[in-house]
Amino acid sequence: MQQTASTTARPAETSFLTPEEQRMLQLLADGLPLDSVARRMCTSSRTLRRRIRAVCDRLGVQAPIQAVAWAARRHLI
């Protein structure tokens, strides 16, 4: 028996990213340097890099630009 996309158990794609993560990816998509993104998010550059890596790992991508593309394709940013 074949399963269709509507019958497979899969979390909604919007649950993959928090609003803060969406904002982070949007700022990266806008071309801001990491230091500027960190300042706008009121965090350190080191913490920002850790958050970016966590998002990339969760989405199964290798680079921040791939995470940005993933979110853009799903109209999350």
Chimera marker file (.cmm) of the C-alpha trace (Angstrom):
<marker_set name="trace">
<marker id="1" x="0.000" y="0.000" z="0.000" r="1" g="1" b="0" radius="0.5"/>
<marker id="2" x="1.382" y="3.387" z="-1.015" r="1" g="1" b="0" radius="0.5"/>
<marker id="3" x="1.315" y="6.301" z="1.375" r="1" g="1" b="0" radius="0.5"/>
<marker id="4" x="0.652" y="9.774" z="0.111" r="1" g="1" b="0" radius="0.5"/>
<marker id="5" x="2.186" y="12.923" z="1.503" r="1" g="1" b="0" radius="0.5"/>
<marker id="6" x="-1.029" y="13.731" z="3.349" r="1" g="1" b="0" radius="0.5"/>
<marker id="7" x="-1.086" y="10.410" z="5.207" r="1" g="1" b="0" radius="0.5"/>
<marker id="8" x="2.538" y="10.256" z="6.333" r="1" g="1" b="0" radius="0.5"/>
<marker id="9" x="3.226" y="11.476" z="9.833" r="1" g="1" b="0" radius="0.5"/>
<marker id="10" x="5.413" y="14.534" z="9.446" r="1" g="1" b="0" radius="0.5"/>
<marker id="11" x="5.583" y="17.691" z="11.552" r="1" g="1" b="0" radius="0.5"/>
<marker id="12" x="4.596" y="20.952" z="9.926" r="1" g="1" b="0" radius="0.5"/>
<marker id="13" x="7.591" y="22.648" z="8.335" r="1" g="1" b="0" radius="0.5"/>
<marker id="14" x="6.920" y="25.841" z="10.252" r="1" g="1" b="0" radius="0.5"/>
<marker id="15" x="7.656" y="23.960" z="13.478" r="1" g="1" b="0" radius="0.5"/>
<marker id="16" x="11.271" y="23.539" z="12.309" r="1" g="1" b="0" radius="0.5"/>
<marker id="17" x="12.082" y="27.210" z="12.902" r="1" g="1" b="0" radius="0.5"/>
<marker id="18" x="11.269" y="29.499" z="15.788" r="1" g="1" b="0" radius="0.5"/>
<marker id="19" x="10.406" y="33.127" z="15.032" r="1" g="1" b="0" radius="0.5"/>
<marker id="20" x="13.898" y="34.079" z="16.270" r="1" g="1" b="0" radius="0.5"/>
<marker id="21" x="15.509" y="31.565" z="13.911" r="1" g="1" b="0" radius="0.5"/>
<marker id="22" x="13.411" y="32.889" z="11.046" r="1" g="1" b="0" radius="0.5"/>
<marker id="23" x="14.561" y="36.416" z="11.847" r="1" g="1" b="0" radius="0.5"/>
<marker id="24" x="18.179" y="35.244" z="12.006" r="1" g="1" b="0" radius="0.5"/>
<marker id="25" x="17.919" y="33.582" z="8.599" r="1" g="1" b="0" radius="0.5"/>
<marker id="26" x="16.165" y="36.638" z="7.146" r="1" g="1" b="0" radius="0.5"/>
<marker id="27" x="18.981" y="38.894" z="8.314" r="1" g="1" b="0" radius="0.5"/>
<marker id="28" x="21.513" y="36.512" z="6.782" r="1" g="1" b="0" radius="0.5"/>
<marker id="29" x="19.485" y="36.452" z="3.562" r="1" g="1" b="0" radius="0.5"/>
<marker id="30" x="19.594" y="40.252" z="3.534" r="1" g="1" b="0" radius="0.5"/>
<marker id="31" x="23.377" y="39.946" z="3.295" r="1" g="1" b="0" radius="0.5"/>
<marker id="32" x="24.279" y="41.332" z="6.690" r="1" g="1" b="0" radius="0.5"/>
<marker id="33" x="27.629" y="40.284" z="8.146" r="1" g="1" b="0" radius="0.5"/>
<marker id="34" x="27.544" y="38.013" z="11.201" r="1" g="1" b="0" radius="0.5"/>
<marker id="35" x="28.581" y="40.835" z="13.552" r="1" g="1" b="0" radius="0.5"/>
<marker id="36" x="25.649" y="42.972" z="12.385" r="1" g="1" b="0" radius="0.5"/>
<marker id="37" x="23.195" y="40.084" z="12.708" r="1" g="1" b="0" radius="0.5"/>
<marker id="38" x="24.488" y="39.381" z="16.214" r="1" g="1" b="0" radius="0.5"/>
<marker id="39" x="24.068" y="43.029" z="17.239" r="1" g="1" b="0" radius="0.5"/>
<marker id="40" x="20.523" y="43.182" z="15.868" r="1" g="1" b="0" radius="0.5"/>
<marker id="41" x="19.653" y="40.009" z="17.740" r="1" g="1" b="0" radius="0.5"/>
<marker id="42" x="21.315" y="41.275" z="20.948" r="1" g="1" b="0" radius="0.5"/>
<marker id="43" x="23.699" y="38.345" z="21.169" r="1" g="1" b="0" radius="0.5"/>
<marker id="44" x="27.392" y="37.669" z="20.709" r="1" g="1" b="0" radius="0.5"/>
<marker id="45" x="28.914" y="36.576" z="17.416" r="1" g="1" b="0" radius="0.5"/>
<marker id="46" x="29.960" y="33.321" z="19.063" r="1" g="1" b="0" radius="0.5"/>
<marker id="47" x="26.416" y="32.571" z="20.223" r="1" g="1" b="0" radius="0.5"/>
<marker id="48" x="25.059" y="33.468" z="16.794" r="1" g="1" b="0" radius="0.5"/>
<marker id="49" x="27.460" y="31.035" z="15.114" r="1" g="1" b="0" radius="0.5"/>
<marker id="50" x="26.351" y="28.311" z="17.535" r="1" g="1" b="0" radius="0.5"/>
<marker id="51" x="22.678" y="29.023" z="16.770" r="1" g="1" b="0" radius="0.5"/>
<marker id="52" x="23.334" y="28.983" z="13.030" r="1" g="1" b="0" radius="0.5"/>
<marker id="53" x="25.130" y="25.632" z="13.325" r="1" g="1" b="0" radius="0.5"/>
<marker id="54" x="22.230" y="24.213" z="15.385" r="1" g="1" b="0" radius="0.5"/>
<marker id="55" x="19.700" y="25.288" z="12.748" r="1" g="1" b="0" radius="0.5"/>
<marker id="56" x="21.840" y="23.838" z="9.955" r="1" g="1" b="0" radius="0.5"/>
<marker id="57" x="22.168" y="20.539" z="11.818" r="1" g="1" b="0" radius="0.5"/>
<marker id="58" x="18.429" y="20.364" z="12.497" r="1" g="1" b="0" radius="0.5"/>
<marker id="59" x="17.563" y="21.084" z="8.864" r="1" g="1" b="0" radius="0.5"/>
<marker id="60" x="20.178" y="18.659" z="7.587" r="1" g="1" b="0" radius="0.5"/>
<marker id="61" x="22.167" y="21.220" z="5.612" r="1" g="1" b="0" radius="0.5"/>
<marker id="62" x="25.895" y="21.953" z="5.597" r="1" g="1" b="0" radius="0.5"/>
<marker id="63" x="26.062" y="25.742" z="5.326" r="1" g="1" b="0" radius="0.5"/>
<marker id="64" x="24.065" y="28.771" z="6.486" r="1" g="1" b="0" radius="0.5"/>
<marker id="65" x="23.290" y="29.730" z="2.871" r="1" g="1" b="0" radius="0.5"/>
<marker id="66" x="21.620" y="26.337" z="2.446" r="1" g="1" b="0" radius="0.5"/>
<marker id="67" x="19.501" y="27.005" z="5.547" r="1" g="1" b="0" radius="0.5"/>
<marker id="68" x="18.524" y="30.384" z="4.081" r="1" g="1" b="0" radius="0.5"/>
<marker id="69" x="17.576" y="28.720" z="0.782" r="1" g="1" b="0" radius="0.5"/>
<marker id="70" x="15.599" y="26.016" z="2.642" r="1" g="1" b="0" radius="0.5"/>
<marker id="71" x="13.587" y="28.654" z="4.521" r="1" g="1" b="0" radius="0.5"/>
<marker id="72" x="13.079" y="30.798" z="1.420" r="1" g="1" b="0" radius="0.5"/>
<marker id="73" x="11.743" y="27.862" z="-0.614" r="1" g="1" b="0" radius="0.5"/>
<marker id="74" x="9.162" y="27.292" z="2.105" r="1" g="1" b="0" radius="0.5"/>
<marker id="75" x="8.257" y="30.987" z="2.277" r="1" g="1" b="0" radius="0.5"/>
<marker id="76" x="9.376" y="31.196" z="5.919" r="1" g="1" b="0" radius="0.5"/>
<marker id="77" x="11.580" y="34.198" z="5.261" r="1" g="1" b="0" radius="0.5"/>
<link id1="1" id2="2" r="1" g="1" b="0" radius="0.2"/>
<link id1="2" id2="3" r="1" g="1" b="0" radius="0.2"/>
<link id1="3" id2="4" r="1" g="1" b="0" radius="0.2"/>
<link id1="4" id2="5" r="1" g="1" b="0" radius="0.2"/>
<link id1="5" id2="6" r="1" g="1" b="0" radius="0.2"/>
<link id1="6" id2="7" r="1" g="1" b="0" radius="0.2"/>
<link id1="7" id2="8" r="1" g="1" b="0" radius="0.2"/>
<link id1="8" id2="9" r="1" g="1" b="0" radius="0.2"/>
<link id1="9" id2="10" r="1" g="1" b="0" radius="0.2"/>
<link id1="10" id2="11" r="1" g="1" b="0" radius="0.2"/>
<link id1="11" id2="12" r="1" g="1" b="0" radius="0.2"/>
<link id1="12" id2="13" r="1" g="1" b="0" radius="0.2"/>
<link id1="13" id2="14" r="1" g="1" b="0" radius="0.2"/>
<link id1="14" id2="15" r="1" g="1" b="0" radius="0.2"/>
<link id1="15" id2="16" r="1" g="1" b="0" radius="0.2"/>
<link id1="16" id2="17" r="1" g="1" b="0" radius="0.2"/>
<link id1="17" id2="18" r="1" g="1" b="0" radius="0.2"/>
<link id1="18" id2="19" r="1" g="1" b="0" radius="0.2"/>
<link id1="19" id2="20" r="1" g="1" b="0" radius="0.2"/>
<link id1="20" id2="21" r="1" g="1" b="0" radius="0.2"/>
<link id1="21" id2="22" r="1" g="1" b="0" radius="0.2"/>
<link id1="22" id2="23" r="1" g="1" b="0" radius="0.2"/>
<link id1="23" id2="24" r="1" g="1" b="0" radius="0.2"/>
<link id1="24" id2="25" r="1" g="1" b="0" radius="0.2"/>
<link id1="25" id2="26" r="1" g="1" b="0" radius="0.2"/>
<link id1="26" id2="27" r="1" g="1" b="0" radius="0.2"/>
<link id1="27" id2="28" r="1" g="1" b="0" radius="0.2"/>
<link id1="28" id2="29" r="1" g="1" b="0" radius="0.2"/>
<link id1="29" id2="30" r="1" g="1" b="0" radius="0.2"/>
<link id1="30" id2="31" r="1" g="1" b="0" radius="0.2"/>
<link id1="31" id2="32" r="1" g="1" b="0" radius="0.2"/>
<link id1="32" id2="33" r="1" g="1" b="0" radius="0.2"/>
<link id1="33" id2="34" r="1" g="1" b="0" radius="0.2"/>
<link id1="34" id2="35" r="1" g="1" b="0" radius="0.2"/>
<link id1="35" id2="36" r="1" g="1" b="0" radius="0.2"/>
<link id1="36" id2="37" r="1" g="1" b="0" radius="0.2"/>
<link id1="37" id2="38" r="1" g="1" b="0" radius="0.2"/>
<link id1="38" id2="39" r="1" g="1" b="0" radius="0.2"/>
<link id1="39" id2="40" r="1" g="1" b="0" radius="0.2"/>
<link id1="40" id2="41" r="1" g="1" b="0" radius="0.2"/>
<link id1="41" id2="42" r="1" g="1" b="0" radius="0.2"/>
<link id1="42" id2="43" r="1" g="1" b="0" radius="0.2"/>
<link id1="43" id2="44" r="1" g="1" b="0" radius="0.2"/>
<link id1="44" id2="45" r="1" g="1" b="0" radius="0.2"/>
<link id1="45" id2="46" r="1" g="1" b="0" radius="0.2"/>
<link id1="46" id2="47" r="1" g="1" b="0" radius="0.2"/>
<link id1="47" id2="48" r="1" g="1" b="0" radius="0.2"/>
<link id1="48" id2="49" r="1" g="1" b="0" radius="0.2"/>
<link id1="49" id2="50" r="1" g="1" b="0" radius="0.2"/>
<link id1="50" id2="51" r="1" g="1" b="0" radius="0.2"/>
<link id1="51" id2="52" r="1" g="1" b="0" radius="0.2"/>
<link id1="52" id2="53" r="1" g="1" b="0" radius="0.2"/>
<link id1="53" id2="54" r="1" g="1" b="0" radius="0.2"/>
<link id1="54" id2="55" r="1" g="1" b="0" radius="0.2"/>
<link id1="55" id2="56" r="1" g="1" b="0" radius="0.2"/>
<link id1="56" id2="57" r="1" g="1" b="0" radius="0.2"/>
<link id1="57" id2="58" r="1" g="1" b="0" radius="0.2"/>
<link id1="58" id2="59" r="1" g="1" b="0" radius="0.2"/>
<link id1="59" id2="60" r="1" g="1" b="0" radius="0.2"/>
<link id1="60" id2="61" r="1" g="1" b="0" radius="0.2"/>
<link id1="61" id2="62" r="1" g="1" b="0" radius="0.2"/>
<link id1="62" id2="63" r="1" g="1" b="0" radius="0.2"/>
<link id1="63" id2="64" r="1" g="1" b="0" radius="0.2"/>
<link id1="64" id2="65" r="1" g="1" b="0" radius="0.2"/>
<link id1="65" id2="66" r="1" g="1" b="0" radius="0.2"/>
<link id1="66" id2="67" r="1" g="1" b="0" radius="0.2"/>
<link id1="67" id2="68" r="1" g="1" b="0" radius="0.2"/>
<link id1="68" id2="69" r="1" g="1" b="0" radius="0.2"/>
<link id1="69" id2="70" r="1" g="1" b="0" radius="0.2"/>
<link id1="70" id2="71" r="1" g="1" b="0" radius="0.2"/>
<link id1="71" id2="72" r="1" g="1" b="0" radius="0.2"/>
<link id1="72" id2="73" r="1" g="1" b="0" radius="0.2"/>
<link id1="73" id2="74" r="1" g="1" b="0" radius="0.2"/>
<link id1="74" id2="75" r="1" g="1" b="0" radius="0.2"/>
<link id1="75" id2="76" r="1" g="1" b="0" radius="0.2"/>
<link id1="76" id2="77" r="1" g="1" b="0" radius="0.2"/>
</marker_set>
